[in-house]
Amino acid sequence: MNRFRAILEEHGGSLRKYELVWILGSDADEQQGTESIETITSLVAGVGGELSSTDVWGKRTLAYPIQKNTEGYYLQANFEIESAKAQEIERAIEADQSIIRHLLIRDEIKPVVVMEAAE
């Protein structure tokens, strides 16, 4: 049990790592993408989290139309927040009318197998 606690503390204690990918409508441009990243950054900071990275994937053709959009402006962010705060982030994203689709996933801590040498 102590080994698990050490691993949990090594990976941020009660903070969990999340990855968010979201799509803005086809009318979005670079400026709106930057504003959207700033909005997500303030949301994460507002719940006591830390943003570790963001990435702009740019405009891409959608596999199928979403809300009459055939193209979308893709953005991605990685951050750490308490798992209980993830629902607050999710609600705020769903309330944002410029975001036509999003996916928020939690990065799992991979189990560590410790092999003790036979003596």
Secondary structure, 3 states (H helix, E strand, C coil): CHHHHHHHHHCCCCEEEEEEEEEECCCCCHHHHHHHHHHHHHHHHHCCCEEEEEEEEEEEEEEEEECCEEEEEEEEEEEEEEHHHHHHHHHHHHHCCCEEEEEEEECCCCCCCCCCCCC
